[in-house]
Amino acid sequence: MEKIFFTVVILLISMVCFSQYEYRDGNRIGISFGVNQFTLNTNNFETKPGTGWSGGLSMRGNYYNDWDMVYAMQFSENNFSVATNSGFITEDTNYKLASAQISLMISYKIVENHLSIETGPLVQINGKLDVEDGKENNIISGTTLIAKDIVGISQFNFYPVIGITAGVRHVRLNVSYQYGLNNMLGNLNDQNLGYNFKGNPGIVTGNLIVYL
């Protein structure tokens, strides 16, 4: 995750420098924190969404007439669970996914400083999945896999995002939905586990943004 952190920081600095050049008079730096609900959409095993947290920085600048451009960097902890068996007991095994995200959004101002809608691309860099302690050797229900077999997921994903932001000039709430286009489980197909893995993440995020 240290490589991910430094890569994202360098990219954020580059974006901020560019935005300072383009929008000297209209930039606003935002500090965001909030919660997310992560869902892994797959037919390979049974999953349940979980609640995690997120936090980061953003830069909102005037683009053209009623349009803003929003650059953002965010760090997240995403959670979900998988149905597993431990002996004769069926129980959910929780997974955590640490990630860093960079997005570039175009924002249409419905009401200046109060209401806008955003859309654009988001790139996410993942670490490996972290399995709940003590359940690493649980058998994933309906398979011959154990819980720790599926931790080596793909480390890159691309999300189209749509969201809405509402509030006042310096404090706003943003709610967005992200759907991962890449196969998040694709790396598992190279590990000779005997299954054709396919899974796409979906994330609902709610953030409180404080503009400086």
Protein Blocks (a to p, Z undefined) as FASTA:
>chain_A
ZZmmmmmmmmmmmmmmmmmmmmmmlgccdddddddddddddfkbccdddddddddddddd
dfbhjaccddddddddddddddddehjaccddddddddddddddddddfbghkaccdddd
dddddddddddehilmpccehiabdfklmmmccfbdcdddddddeddfklccdddddddf
bdfklmmmmnonopacddddddddddddddZZ
